[in-house]
Amino acid sequence: MEFALYISNTKYFEKLTKNYIIDFEKTAETNKYLQKFAQIDKVSFTRIYFGPEFCERLIPTTKELKEVIDFCESNNLNLTLLTPFVTDNGIEKLKKLFEFLNKIKIGNFEIVFNDWGVFRLLKNEYDFNLVIGRLLTKQKKDPSFIEDLIDKKFLNLDDDTRVIIKESSIDATPLLKEFILKNKLSRIELDNVYQGIEVDFDVKKSLYYPFVPVTMTRFCKAHSYSLKTPYIRGKNPCNKECLNTSYSYTINNVHLFLKGNTQFYCNNMLPENIKIFDRIVFEPPESFIGF
């Protein structure tokens, strides 16, 4: 099993690589999430997942990406570039990165796309190894499932309904499976959803652990939250306050986290069928709840 370290932006890069790459042994002794995997396989990070999935304003510059590439090469790490859903402005930012990457040719390199327009650009103009992101595999992430599972209501459902709740859009229609195979997408990305995971598809699979994105918006309120001022659509400038703030709250007995424009819950339980995954993308808790 391959283990990848998730780092969404350059602000966190130095701290996270120090904790989880350079000082890994020390961190692993006290990190309860890593200890769960130690029961299954020897944990050692051999790949970095770098980049934002949820906001185009956090897309790195070419200079920032070059620094990440240099670190990976110096530490014998493979690299996967994460990309978000985007507007035309975001596409232009990504084009600069793709042009740069196309010139330097990195071994064992991947790009995860979470936007069909980005996929079209990559497919038509470049020859990168492509991965379909977790925002497009469309699992059911309603936090109310958690409360239902705690209350054991889930056990009252018939088998077919339980399978449907555990499935992603990959299994909902044969068309998407055909699309993935036809376009030679190398793997699919899935979240560690609370109700469990059902996948009937013979393709490489990554599991993001332990944070699950529930929902997101382009109308980010990080600026107004950080300054404690009313949110006015189109009037709140983005100063990337999300990099320095996060919020937690409880709704119907479910603990949620708000980081920037995206809401998450944490599921630290491993799925029963963990062996269907050949890669774990570990999301350090520091990235979501602060250092």
N, C-alpha and C positions, 0 to 999 in steps of 0.2 A: 504493500500500500504506500502510495506517495503522499507526503504531507507538504502543503503549501501554506505560506504565511501571507495573510491578507493585510495589505497596507493601502488605505484609500487615498492618501495624499502625502506630499513631501514634508509637511509640518511634523507628522508622526514618524517619519521614516527612520531618523537617526535613533530615537528612543526605542522603537519597536525592534529594529534590527539588533540593537545592543542587547535588549532583554531576551529576544527569542532566537538570535543567530549567534552572536558573539558570546553571551553569557547564558546560553541555553540550559546547561546542566543545572545551574543555580536556580533559574526560573522554574524549571520543571519540577524541582523538589517541592515547591509550594503552590503551583498552579493546579487547582482542582480539575480544570477542564482537560489539561494535558494528561493528568494522572488517569483519567478514564480510558484514554486511548492506549496507555501503557499496558493495560490488561489485554489488549488485542494484538498490538504490534509495537515494535520499537519506533519511537517517535524521533524523527530527525527531519528538519526542514530542508528540502532540496529545491524548492521553487518559491518564488515570490509572486503573488498576485498584486499588481500595483495599478492604481487609478481609481477614479470615481465611477460608481454605477448609477448614481441617483441625481447628479447635478452637473450640468455642462460648465458651470462657472468654476468648477474645481479641476477641469481638465489641465494637466500639467503642461508647462512649456517644453520646448525641445531641450533646453538646457537642463531642466529638472529631470526629464526622462533620461538624458545622457548620464547624469550622475547616478541614477538607479541602475542603468546598464553597467556602468563601470563597477559599482559595488557588487553586482551579481557575478560579473566576470572575475573579480578579485577573490570572491568567496565560493566559486564553483557552483553557482546557483542558476537554475533555469528561470526564465521570466515569462509571465503572462500579463498582458496589458488589458485592464478592464476599461470598458467604455460605457457611457451612459446613454439614455434616450436624449435626443438633441433637437434643437431648432436649426435653422440654416446657419446661425452664428456658430453653433457647436460643431456642425459639419466642417466649417472652415478651419476651426481649431484642430480638429482631428486630421484633416487633410495634411496639415503641416507635420504632424507626428508621423503619419503614414509615409509621407515622402521621405522623411528623415530615416525611418526604419527600413524603407525599401532600399536605401543606399548602403546600409551597413551590414545587413544580413546576419542575424543572430541565430545561433543554433538552438534547436528545441524551443523555439519561440512561438507563442500563441497570442491571438487577439480574441477576447470575449466581446461579442456584440449584444447589446440590449435594445437595439433599434433596427427595424427592417430597412430603413433608409441607409444606415451605416453598413448593414450587410450588403446591400446592393452596390454601394460604392466600393467596398472591399472586394467583392466578387468580380466586378467588372474591370477594375483598374489595378488590382494587386494580386499577389500570389502567396498570401500569408496562410498559416494554419488557423482555421476559424473554429470557434466554439460558440454554441448558442447559449446565451446567458440566462440566469434565473428569473429575470423579469419577463422573459418570453416563454418560459416553460410553464408558467401559469398554474402553480399549485393553489390549493384552497388554504388560505392563511387567516381566516376569520378567527379572532381571539376567543369568540364564544365557544369554539370547539374545545378549548382548554377547560372552561367551566363545565361543559357537558361531560368531558372525560373524567374530570374530578368527581362529578356527581354520578358517574357511571351510566349516564343516559346513552352513551355511545354503544354500550353492550346490548341495548334493546333493539338496535337496528338490525335489519336482515343483512345477510352476507353481501349481496349485490350493492346495497347502499353504502356499506362500509368500504367496499373496494372503490366505489366512485369518489367518496370523500378523500381517499388516500391517493387517488390518481392525479397526475398532472395533465396538461393539455396534450402532451406527447402521446398519451394513451387514449385520449378522447376521440381522436380521428386518425385514420390510417394516412390521410393526406400529409400530415406533418411528418410522420415517420418516413414516408416516401420522399418528401422534400429534403429531409436531413441526409438520407442516403444518397439521393441524386446529386446533392451539392457537396458531398464528401465532408460534411462537418464532423470534426474529429471526436467530439464528446458533447454531452449535455450537462448543464449545471442545475442542481436541485437544492432546496432548503430542507433543513431538519425540522419539518413541521410536526406539531405536537401529536397529531392523530396517526402518524406513521406514514410510510411511503410504499406505494405499489407502482412498479415499473415493469411493463412487459415489452422490453425492447433491448435487443442485443447490440448495445453501443456503450462506449466508455462513459462513466458517470462520475461526477464530482459532487460531494456533499459539503455544503457550507455549514459550519458549526461554530458557536451555538446560537447566533443571533439570526432571527427570521424577520425580514422586512414585511410588514403588514400592508402598508399603504404609503403613498407619497404624493406630493403636489408640486406644481411649478410655482405656486404662490407661497413661497417660503416666509415664515414668520420669525426666523431666527433673529433678525435685526430688531424687530419690535419687542420680542421677548427679552433680549439681552439689555435693552434700554428701558424696558417696562413702559413702553409707549403704545398707543393704539395702532393696530395694523391697518394701513390704508393701501389698498391695491394699487400697485404702480408707483407708489410714493416712498417706499422704504428701500433705500439704497443697500446693495449687498456689499458688505465689508468682510465677508467670510466669517461672520460671527460664529457659525456652526463649528468652526475648528476649535473654539475655546469654550463652548457651552454644550450642555446636554441636560435633558430633563427626564424625570421618571415620575410615574403616577400609576394609580391602580383604578381600573374600571371593572366592576362586576367580579372582583376577586382575582383579576388578571393583571399582573405587573407589566407595564409597558414603558418603553424608552422612546424619547424623541430626540433625534440627532439631525439637526438641519431641517430638511424638508421631508424626512422619512421617519415613520413610526416602526418600532421593532418590538418583538418579544424575545425572550431568551429561553431556549429549551436545552438544558444540559444533559438530557437523557439521550443515549445513543439508540438509533433504530435497531429493531431486532434483526433486520436483514442488512446490517452494516457491510457485509461482505460483498454485496452487489456493487459497492463503490470501490474504485481503484485509486481514488484521490480524495483526501480530506482538505478542505480549504478552511484553515483555522482563523477565526475572527477574534483577535485579542480583545478582552473586555475593556482594556484601556482606551481603545478606539471609540467605544460607545458610551462609556460612563466616566471617562476621564482618568488621568494619571494620578 
